Amino acid sequence: MKSFGMFGKKFLVFSIIYICVCLIVCAIPAILTQGGSIVDFIKTGQIGDTIGGIMGPFVAMIAAYLTFIAFWVQYYANKQQRDDIAMERFNQTFFSLMDIHEQITDSLEFTIPRQDENPISHKGRDFFIMHLRTRQLLIK
């Protein structure tokens, strides 16, 4: 059985059971008015009270079911909001760290002193290129 978004398998099973119970409750007035039951409601004139007594809880069950659906949707909306806030915090932290990394990279400086000429200075990203070249020269 596949998932139906926020309405998963558990919700689907609960809904099917609930609908079956509601259908049974709706059928009770018809069953009681067909005769053959212990009390014959047609002769006593209490059929209106019977139907009202049976349909009142049915309406209450529908209201309870709709309230349940509202809570179910609210739960998943809150869960989604929590996930969105966590992702936003991660993004904010990540990009803040990237900005700090950029500032550190820009502040790096490498100066090569030379006796006969002006010293050579490399800043920022050029620092890494010169550092790599210097290491390669030292290794050779």
Secondary structure, 3 states (H helix, E strand, C coil): CCCECCECHHHHHHHHHHHHHHHHHHHHHHHHHCCCCCCCHHHHCCHHHHHHHHHHHHHHHHHHHHHHHHHHHHHHHHHHHHHHHHHHHHHHHHHHHHHHHHHHHHHCEEEECCCCCCCEEEECHHHHHHHHHHHHHHHC
